[in-house]
């Protein structure tokens, strides 16, 4: 008898179709450190597809801190935080992070994805509601799917739609609104002041996923709530370490009672091995650098503004971005793959974003800046993107291309 699962898997041909025409852009092996310039196939490639916004992944102080932690604690903790996997440096980092984002307490998870799985699946119950922006990160969506709560989505950054959705919910139900601080594909910032007003009107709590906001906006890079001076009004602040903080892992910060609750209820915390010592030490060193070198964030924004102007002057459509994430809209899946492949051949790494991640008419190149990029590197990238788009015949770009 044919096994139905195998039959269903065999029907998946999406990746093979792209491979067959030589345009498959995923799982590209990099042979060097994650930096502004990487090696792929022993060839120099400028990296404009990284989330290392402050360019710290290859910083000597961070690498040295990680090595020292391995020497002292070993390579892993061999258990969960709940049982044998809590180190003194886990506690130290939690104190540092809660202070950094302006909350009473924080708890570490092994990845940012696990933070959102654990928090959203455990905070609200059967008769409660999770309210998500339609463009929220996949981890928030998956966390909501694990919850017994009812899930409602509102139109992206549309506070009128949020108000309409909240207005029909029962007053006695708990309501948690979960949004990205900076949206990871579009690059725009959550309309937090308006969201806070709507949430207060209906007695809803707010969680902000600052994965792409930490180290980018807010006082010393403290994220979206800090950016708008609304830290007290935001109940939960989530962040990851795999972007500006140059490591791997994640955290949630809130009042002490909420964090204590999550420590005893979040299954992705209780049943996962804890962050490795090297990863924890890397984040502590990254925080030291971020807090002591404000010029890093200034340089990130100088690069962002420089690249944005160049791309707009060339006629590219960047949507509503307000961040170092610059979505270059191609609005055609096949041409997005073609441009990505041609750019790699030209020595430029960018990420293609196509359907079903976005509608086909919204397909884009995700071009992202780091503080460590030079203006010369940005010039080279924009020049080659312009050239390749002309050659491929991209028609969605504004007229002067």
N, C-alpha and C positions, 0 to 999 in steps of 0.2 A: 504493500500500500504506500502511495506517495505521501510523504510528510508535508502537511499543509504549510508549515512554517518555512521549510526549505523552498517550497514552490513560490511562496510569497516573496522571499528574499531574492530568488532568481529573477523575479519580475522587475526588480530595481535596476534600472539601466541609465539613470540620469547622469551619473559620473562617467560611465563608459562612453556615452554619446559625446561628452566634452573631450574625453581622452582620444577618441577616434579622430577628431579633427585637430588634435595637437594643441588644445587651448586649456587643458586642465591646470588650474592655478593654485591648488591646495596642497598642503603638506610638503611645501618646498623646503628641502634640507639646507640649513644654514651651517656653514663650516667654521664660524668664528663667533666672537662675543656679540651680543645684541648691542649695536652701536649705530652711529649715523652712517657708517660704512660697514658692510658685511661681505663675506665671501660666499658665493653660491657657484658650484661647479668650478671652483678655483678662480672665479672671476669677481672683480670689484663691482659691487652693487650698492647704490645709495639707498638707505633704508628710510622710506616714508610710510611705513605700514606698522610702526611700533607704537605700543602704549606707554613706553618709557618716557613720559612727558618731560621729566627733568634730566633725562640722560644719565641716570645714576647706576645703571645695571653693571657697568664696568668700572665703577669708582674704586680706587685703591683702598680707601678707608673702609668701605663696605665689604670688600673682599677680605681684607685683613680681619675685620670683626667676625665674619663668618668662619674663617679658618680657626681663630682662637676659640670660638664657641665649640667647634667640632673637637678640638684638642681637649677641652674641659669636659664636655657633656657627651661626646660621641656623635654618631650620625643620626640617631633617632631616639624616640622616647618609649617605643615598644608598648604603647597603650594609649588610652583616651585620657583627656584632661580629667574626666570624672573619677578615674581610678588612679593608676600609677603614673600618668603622663604629664603631670604638672611640675614644671621647673620654676625656680625662683625668677628666671628671666621672663617666663610667661607673665608672672604677676607684675614684674617691673614694666613690661611693655603695655599691659592693660592700664596701669596707672598713667603712663606717659600718654597713651592714646585718649583716655577720658579727659585728661587735662587739655590735650591738643585741640579736641573738638568741643570742649566746654560742657561736658556732661559729668555726672557723679561717678559713673562706673562703666566698665567695658569688659567684654569677654572675647577671647580669640577663638577662631575656627580655623580648620586646616586649609580651606579655600574660601574665596569670596562667594562662590556658587553655594557652598554649604551654609554660609551665613543666611542667605535668603531662603534656602530650603527650610532651615531650622526655625527661623523667626516666623515666617508666614504660616508654616504648618502648625505652629504650637500656640500662638498668641490668642487667636480668636476661635470661637466654638461654632456648633451647629446652627445656632440661631443668630449668628453674627455675619458681618459683611466685610469682605476685602474689596477695596476699590482701587483699580489700577489704571494708569495712563496706557492707552493702546500701544504706545511705543516703548513701554518698559522693557528692560533687559529680560532675556529668556529665563534667568534664574529667579526673578520675581514671579514670572508666569508659572514656572514649574513649582515654586514654593506654594503658590496659591492653589495649584491642583492637588497638592498633598493635604491641604486644609479641609476640614469638614464644613467650613464656612461657605456662604454663597459668594460668588465672585462676579463683580460688575466692572466693566471697562468704560472709560469715558474718552471722548475724542482728544487727540493729542494737544496738551497744553490749553485746552478749552475749558475755562472756568464756568462758563454758562452751562455747558453740558454736564460738568461735574455737579453743579448746583441742582440741575434737573434730576440727575440720578439720585443724589442724596435726599431730595425732597420727598421721594416716594417710599423711603425706607422707614421701618418702624422706629419710633423714638427710643424704645427701650433696648434696641440692639446695639452691641458694640460695633464700631465702624473704624476700620484702619485704612487710610489712604496711603498707598505705597507708590513712590515716584522716583525716577532717576534725577540726580542733581544736574548733571550734564548728560544729555541723551547720546548714547554711544555711536550711533550712525549719523544722526542729523546734526549733532554738535551744538544744538541750542540748549539753553538753560531753563530749568523749570520756572514757571511764573509763581514763585513761592509766596510773595506778599499777597497776591490775590487768592492763592490756594489756602493760606492760613486764615483769611477772612471767611472763606466758604466753610472750611472745616470747623471753625469756631461757631458759626451759625447753626451747624447741625450736630455739634458735640462729637466730632470725629477726631481720632488721633492721626498723627502724620509720621510716616517713615520716609527718610530720604536716602536713596542709594547713591553714595558719593564715590563710587568706584572711579569715575572719570573726572571727579571734581577735586579730590584731595591732591594737594601740590599744584593746583591750577588756579583755583579761585578762593576767595575768602582771606582773612587775615593770616599771613604766613602759610597760605595754602590749606586752611582748615575746612574748606568745602562750601557748599551752597548755602547752608543756614548762616554761616559766618558772613558770607558774601552779602547777604541781605540783612544782617544784624537781627536774625530771627532764631538764634540758637535755642532760646528758652521756649519758643513756640513750637519747635519741632521735637517730637517725643523720642524718636529713635533715629540715630545716624549710623549708617553702615558704610564700611569702606573695605577696599581690597589692598593688598600689598604688591600685586603683580604689575602695577603700573608706575606711578610716581615713586613708590616706596621700594622698588627694585628688589622684590623678593617674591614669596608665595604665601598666601594665607589671607585671612580676612578678620573683621571684627564687627561687633555691634556695640554701640554706646547708648546709654539711656540713664534714667534714675536708678538708684541702687536696687530698689525693690524689683523693677522689671528685669534687670540683669540677673538677679538671684533666681527669679522665676525661670528665665531662659536656661540658666545653668542646670536646672533640674527637669526641664521639659523638652528642650530642643534635641530631637533624636539625632540630627546630623552632627551635633557636638558630642553627645553622650556615647554614641556608637562609632565614632571615628577616631583614628589615632591623632594625637596632638601635633601641632606644628613642630617641625624639626628644629633643633637648637641653632643650626646655621641660618635658617630662615628668620628666626626670631631676632638673632643678633644683627642680621642684615637690616631689618626694619628699624631697630634701635639706632644703628649708625646712620641710616637714611634720615631719620627724624632729627638727629643732631645736625646734619648738614642742612636740611631744609630750614630749621629754626635759626641757624647761625649765618646762613648765606642767602639773604633775600634777593640778591642779584640773580640767582638762578631763575626764579619765577619771572622777574623782570625781563630776562633774556628770552624765556619761553614766549612771553607776550610780544616782545620785539620781533621775534621770528614769525609768530602768528600773524601779526599785523602786516609785516613785510610780504609774506607769502599770499595773504588774502588780497592785498592790493594788486600784486602781480597777476594773480589768476583772474581777478575781476577786470583788470585792464585788458587782459587777453580775451575777455568775453565769456568766461566760464560762469556757469550757473552754480552757485554755492548754497542755494537754498537760504535757510534762516540761521546758519551757524553763528555762534557767539563764542567760539572756543578754538583750541588748537586742532580740533577735529574738523577738517575741511571736506565736506562731501562734494565731489565733482560729479554732477549729474550727467550721465550718458543717456539714460532713459531707453536703453535697448540692451537686453541680456547678452546677445551674441557679440555686439560691438564692445560691451564692457569686458568680456573675456578677451576679445582681440586686442584691445588697447592694453590690457594688463600684460598679455604675453609680449607684445611689441615693446612695451616699456621695460620689461625685464631684459629683453635682448639688448636694449639701449642702456642697461645698467641702472634702472630705477625700479625699486620695489614699492608697489602700492597694493592695496587689498580690494578685490572686486566684491561688491555687494549686489546680489541679484535675487530674483524671485526664487523660492517663496519668502526669503528673509524680508524683502520689500516687494511691492508690486512691480511688475516688469517695466512699467512706464516710469518707475522711480529708481531704476538700477543706477548704481553710482560707483565711482572710485573713492575709497576712503583714504584720504591723504592726511597724514597726521604729523605734527611738528614736535620736535624735541628742543629743549634748551640748548643742547650741544650742537645742533645744526649750525652751519655757517651760512651767511648770505650767499656765498659762492655756490654752495651745494643747493640752496633753494633756487637760485638762478638757473643752474643746470637742469634741475628737475622740471621747472615750469617751461623752460625752452623745449625740452624733449616731450613733455606732455602735449604741448601745443602742436609740435611737429607730428606726433603720432596720431593725434585726433584728426588732423587734416588728412593724413594719409588713409586712415580707416574710414573717413567720411562720416564722422559724427555730426548729426544734423540738429541735435537738441541744444547745442551751445549757441550762445548769442551771436548776432550777425557778424560782428567784426572778426570772428575767426573764419 
